[in-house]
Amino acid sequence: MPLGHTGISRTPVEFSLSAEGGITINVPASRMQVELDGQEIRGNYQLSPEQISNGVIIGLGRAVLLCLHWLTFLPKDNAIDGLIGVSSCIQKVRDQIFQIAPTDHGVLVLGETGTGKEVVARAIHSLSLRKDKSLVSVNMAALNEDLAAADLFGAAKGAYTGAQSTRNGFFQEAEGATLFLDEIGNAPPNTQPMLLRVLETGDYRPLGATKDLSTSARIIAATDQDLYGGAFNPALLRRLESFVINLPPLRSRREDIGVLIIHLMQSASLANITDKNLSFTLLTQFATYDWPGNVRQLRNVLKSALLGMANDEPASFSSLIGSPLKQKIYVRELTTIQPVTPSSIPVRHEKPTRKKLNELTEEDVLTALEENDWNIQSAAQALEISRPSMYKLIEANKHIRRVEKIPHDEIYKTWHAANNNIEQCASLLKTPAEALRRYMRGLGINVQADPIA
């Protein structure tokens, strides 16, 4: 950290826990430029717990970038090849891999595209007792529906037109090893009952054969699809989910972005492109972007940026991601606190026009909640009303659901679809996050404990 940089003030930026569990940022009166997610700030700012849980990027003197985020525990040195990061959520994934790898249990890996599902599958295999045999990978979405059963389980001679000889399937190829069924959510419907049988009994029958074969292959399945809300075979899903690893999206582990950039720039594919450094502005944009394509998109955009720099044609971040960059706006999400000193002279400030309590519409309340991750305190601050008043408006709003009236099955499905993220789950269910967290714990759902800074 270049703390001796001329842009860094000797007067510290102070961070303190607020009574509500948020963080107060005290920006010193110095020439050092302090930025919050790429926007310059002055004075004192109050961040809500939900904002911190999303990851906040602090810039100091255009020389240092810090990520303010919650940690449930400190990082441990248990590196897994390709699974890079220091965040609590990626540490949890590594712990799960070390826990399950030595066993023969099947694993279901869930996560958005580009989060590293195949990396996890390879890590489990390489740490297992089967590591001396090859991992057999199958892209279920690429299988021809008419031939999928033969591809998976093999076929006897003459089982279908063109079957001139007996052929082995992927299950036989993976005998005694690990079979990775990628994109399991796109498995052809006619193969799903067959997969269920082999998971239940260990037996399968090649297409056109008269006898069953047995398999000892370990199954790891992965998907970015919602298996809980679609047409996927429910009995097969119950078999697959005996051990589930949920991979977090990159936007929920923002503190890992800098670590990933360094790792990728040192990798064989990017290391020799250029010796030039990324600009502070570009690094800030990398750190604050939500990366819908996750690590895969980060790698591709970083490569494009480095190639542009090597050709003396540096590209803007908007052109790199192929769309205008949406900058985060903190007008409603941050509360400015005027610093007080003994010699302070009261000054009258013009306040922006705001609606009175009886003028607030149902849409105003709904928008405030959606823009503040369904956190009641933050939404109340955005509307400049008290928390009790916010509760009354919520109770009267027909668009906001009472958590106790939501069917348990819908809560379970939405929790899985939201990758176990309470704010995203609350947003999908249209119910306040705090009430949902308490209610889910009462149902026995393992909601992440309140984090520590």
SVG drawing of the C-alpha trace seen along z (x, -y; Angstrom):
<svg xmlns="http://www.w3.org/2000/svg" viewBox="-53 -31 60 91">
<polyline fill="none" stroke="black" stroke-width="0.4" points="0.0,0.0 1.7,-3.3 1.0,-5.2 4.1,-7.4 2.4,-8.5 2.2,-12.3 -1.6,-12.0 -2.1,-10.3 -2.8,-12.6 -1.2,-11.9 -4.6,-12.7 -6.5,-9.4 -9.9,-8.6 -11.8,-7.2 -14.2,-4.4 -16.5,-3.6 -19.4,-1.3 -22.7,-3.1 -25.5,-2.2 -27.5,-0.6 -24.7,1.7 -23.5,-0.4 -20.2,-2.3 -19.6,-6.0 -16.9,-7.4 -15.2,-10.6 -13.3,-12.3 -10.6,-14.6 -10.3,-18.2 -7.2,-17.7 -6.2,-18.0 -6.5,-14.2 -9.2,-13.1 -11.5,-10.5 -13.9,-8.5 -16.8,-6.3 -17.4,-3.9 -15.7,-6.3 -17.4,-9.5 -15.6,-12.1 -17.0,-12.6 -16.4,-15.1 -17.6,-15.4 -19.1,-12.4 -21.1,-9.6 -23.3,-6.9 -23.3,-3.5 -26.0,-1.0 -25.2,2.7 -26.8,3.7 -24.6,1.3 -21.5,2.8 -22.7,6.3 -22.7,5.4 -19.1,4.2 -18.1,0.5 -15.0,-0.7 -13.0,-3.5 -10.4,-5.4 -7.7,-7.4 -5.6,-10.0 -6.2,-8.2 -3.5,-5.8 -5.1,-3.3 -8.3,-1.3 -9.9,0.3 -12.9,2.6 -15.2,2.2 -17.1,5.5 -18.3,7.8 -16.2,10.8 -17.8,13.7 -14.3,15.1 -10.7,14.3 -9.2,15.9 -7.2,19.1 -4.3,20.4 -6.0,23.4 -5.5,22.5 -7.3,24.4 -5.9,24.1 -8.1,21.7 -10.4,20.8 -9.0,17.3 -10.2,15.0 -10.0,13.9 -13.8,13.3 -15.7,15.3 -18.1,16.7 -15.2,18.1 -13.6,19.4 -16.8,21.3 -16.7,22.9 -13.1,24.0 -14.1,25.5 -16.9,27.4 -14.6,28.8 -12.1,30.0 -15.0,31.5 -16.6,33.5 -13.6,34.3 -12.3,37.4 -15.8,39.0 -17.6,40.7 -20.7,38.5 -22.3,36.9 -22.2,33.1 -24.5,30.5 -22.7,27.2 -25.0,24.2 -23.9,20.8 -24.3,18.2 -22.4,18.5 -18.7,17.8 -18.5,18.4 -16.2,21.4 -18.4,24.5 -15.9,26.6 -13.1,25.3 -14.9,26.7 -15.6,30.0 -11.9,30.4 -10.8,29.4 -13.1,32.0 -11.7,34.7 -8.1,33.7 -8.5,33.9 -10.3,37.2 -9.1,40.8 -10.0,41.0 -7.4,38.4 -5.2,40.9 -8.0,41.4 -9.2,38.8 -12.2,36.6 -14.8,37.2 -16.7,34.1 -20.0,34.0 -21.9,30.9 -25.5,32.0 -26.8,29.1 -24.8,30.2 -26.2,33.7 -28.4,34.6 -31.8,35.6 -32.2,38.6 -28.7,40.0 -28.3,38.7 -29.1,42.0 -26.5,43.8 -23.9,41.1 -24.4,41.4 -25.1,45.2 -23.7,46.7 -25.5,48.8 -25.5,52.4 -24.8,53.1 -27.9,52.3 -29.6,50.4 -30.3,47.5 -29.7,46.7 -26.0,46.3 -25.0,48.4 -22.6,50.7 -20.9,51.9 -21.2,51.8 -20.3,48.4 -19.4,47.4 -21.1,44.4 -19.7,41.8 -20.7,43.8 -18.5,46.7 -15.7,44.3 -15.8,42.8 -15.8,46.2 -13.9,45.8 -13.4,42.1 -15.5,38.9 -18.2,38.0 -18.9,34.3 -22.4,33.6 -22.1,29.9 -25.3,27.9 -27.4,30.6 -30.4,28.2 -30.4,28.7 -30.4,32.5 -32.7,33.9 -36.0,34.9 -35.9,38.5 -32.5,39.0 -33.6,37.7 -35.4,40.9 -32.4,42.9 -30.1,40.7 -32.4,41.0 -32.2,44.8 -28.4,44.9 -28.1,42.5 -30.5,44.6 -29.2,48.1 -25.8,47.7 -27.2,49.7 -27.9,48.7 -28.8,50.5 -27.1,49.5 -29.5,48.8 -30.6,52.0 -28.8,54.2 -30.5,57.1 -28.5,56.8 -27.7,54.1 -24.3,52.8 -23.1,51.3 -21.1,48.2 -19.0,46.9 -18.5,43.5 -18.9,40.5 -21.3,37.9 -20.7,34.1 -23.4,32.1 -23.5,28.3 -25.9,25.8 -26.7,22.1 -30.4,22.9 -33.2,22.7 -33.9,26.4 -36.5,25.6 -38.9,23.6 -38.9,25.3 -39.7,28.7 -36.6,30.5 -37.4,34.0 -38.0,33.3 -37.0,36.8 -33.7,36.5 -33.2,33.1 -33.7,34.6 -31.0,37.2 -28.6,34.6 -28.9,32.1 -27.5,34.4 -24.6,32.1 -24.9,28.6 -22.2,26.0 -23.5,22.6 -20.9,20.5 -21.3,16.8 -21.4,14.2 -18.5,11.9 -20.6,8.9 -21.1,10.5 -17.4,10.9 -16.2,7.5 -13.0,7.7 -11.8,10.5 -11.8,8.5 -8.4,6.9 -6.9,10.3 -8.3,11.8 -6.9,9.0 -3.4,9.6 -3.7,13.4 -5.0,13.1 -2.3,10.5 0.3,13.0 -1.3,16.0 0.4,17.4 -2.3,16.2 -2.1,12.5 1.4,12.0 3.3,11.0 0.7,8.8 2.0,5.5 4.1,4.1 1.9,1.1 -0.3,0.6 -4.0,0.2 -5.1,-3.4 -6.6,-4.2 -9.9,-5.2 -10.0,-1.9 -9.2,0.1 -12.0,-1.7 -14.5,-0.8 -13.3,2.8 -13.9,2.9 -17.3,1.3 -18.8,3.1 -21.3,5.9 -19.9,8.4 -23.0,10.3 -20.6,12.7 -18.6,13.1 -14.9,14.3 -15.1,15.3 -16.2,11.9 -13.6,10.2 -10.9,12.3 -12.1,11.4 -12.5,7.7 -9.1,7.5 -7.5,9.1 -9.1,6.6 -8.0,3.8 -4.4,5.0 -4.3,5.6 -5.6,2.0 -2.9,0.6 -0.2,2.7 -1.3,1.1 -1.4,-2.4 -5.1,-2.4 -6.5,-2.3 -10.3,-1.7 -12.9,-3.1 -14.5,-0.8 -17.9,-1.3 -16.5,-0.1 -14.8,2.8 -18.0,4.1 -20.1,3.2 -22.6,1.0 -22.7,-2.3 -21.4,-2.1 -24.2,-2.7 -22.7,-4.7 -24.0,-4.2 -25.9,-7.1 -25.7,-7.8 -28.0,-10.8 -30.7,-8.7 -28.5,-5.9 -26.1,-8.0 -26.9,-10.4 -24.5,-13.3 -23.6,-14.3 -22.4,-17.8 -19.2,-17.8 -19.6,-19.5 -16.9,-21.4 -17.1,-23.7 -16.5,-26.8 -19.1,-25.8 -21.5,-28.5 -25.0,-27.4 -25.6,-27.8 -28.9,-27.4 -28.9,-25.0 -31.6,-24.7 -33.1,-21.2 -34.3,-19.4 -38.1,-19.3 -39.5,-16.1 -42.9,-14.6 -44.9,-14.7 -45.8,-11.4 -49.4,-11.5 -48.1,-12.3 -46.0,-9.2 -47.5,-6.7 -47.3,-2.9 -44.9,-3.2 -42.6,-5.6 -42.4,-3.1 -41.8,-0.1 -39.1,-2.0 -37.3,-3.0 -37.3,0.6 -36.1,2.0 -33.3,-0.6 -32.1,0.2 -32.1,4.0 -35.4,4.2 -33.8,2.9 -36.4,0.9 -34.0,-1.4 -32.2,-2.4 -35.5,-2.8 -36.9,-5.0 -33.8,-7.2 -34.1,-7.5 -37.7,-8.8 -36.7,-10.9 -39.3,-9.3 -39.1,-7.4 -38.8,-3.7 -42.3,-3.3 -43.8,-5.4 -42.1,-3.1 -43.7,-0.1 -47.1,-1.6 -46.6,-2.4 -45.4,1.2 -48.4,2.7 -50.8,0.6 -49.0,1.4 -50.8,4.1 -47.7,4.7 -45.5,5.7 -46.1,9.2 -46.2,10.3 -43.6,13.0 -45.8,15.2 -48.3,15.4 -45.8,16.6 -45.9,20.4 -43.0,22.2 -42.3,24.0 -42.0,20.7 -39.6,19.4 -37.4,22.5 -37.4,22.3 -36.6,18.6 -33.8,19.0 -32.1,21.5 -32.8,19.3 -31.2,16.4 -28.0,18.4 -28.7,18.1 -28.5,14.3 -31.0,12.8 -31.3,9.4 -31.9,10.9 -34.4,13.4 -36.3,10.6 -36.3,8.6 -37.7,11.6 -40.4,12.3 -41.3,8.6 -40.9,8.7 -38.6,6.8 -35.2,8.5 -35.1,8.3 -38.5,10.0 -37.6,12.6 -34.3,13.4 -36.0,14.0 -38.8,16.0 -36.4,18.3 -34.4,19.0 -37.6,20.0 -38.2,22.5 -34.7,24.0 -33.1,22.5 -29.5,21.8 -29.4,18.1 -25.9,16.6 -25.3,15.2 -25.0,11.5 -21.5,10.7 -18.7,8.9 -16.6,6.1"/>
</svg>
